[in-house]
Amino acid sequence: MVNILLCCNEGMSTSFLVKKMQEVAEENGLKVAIRAVSEPNIDTESKEADVILLGPQIAFMRDIIAERLGPRIPIQAINAEDFGRLNASEILKEGLTLIRENRVNEEK
């Protein structure tokens, strides 16, 4: 099972996306746990995360969050257009790709 953490200002806008992403994961038989948190809670809520996807509204905080959490967890901003359209399949695909790439890099 992989853990995807979505993060935005309050965790509310990403909660809609979490539901749609979970539906896509279930339809495709993927074992994925997806949660949404607010940015102030990311330090404590990210311990089990395999990837963190940031809502476009806090994309500017990517480097700050990465510095706080260290290099273990890949962090990336969600494409604003995909976020706005709730393109759950594309966002889920991007998250899984980041996890896969991170695991390959750890093995090197």
Stockholm file with secondary structure:
# STOCKHOLM 1.0

chainA/1-108         MVNILLCCNEGMSTSFLVKKMQEVAEENGLKVAIRAVSEPNIDTESKEADVILLGPQIAFMRDIIAERLGPRIPIQAINAEDFGRLNASEILKEGLTLIRENRVNEEK
#=GR chainA/1-108 SS CEEEEEEESSSSHHHHHHHHHHHHHHHTTCCEEEEEEEGGGHHHHTTTCSEEEECGGGGGGHHHHHHHHCTTSCEEECCHHHHHTTCHHHHHHHHHHHHHHHHHHHHC
#=GC SS_cons         CEEEEEEESSSSHHHHHHHHHHHHHHHTTCCEEEEEEEGGGHHHHTTTCSEEEECGGGGGGHHHHHHHHCTTSCEEECCHHHHHTTCHHHHHHHHHHHHHHHHHHHHC
//
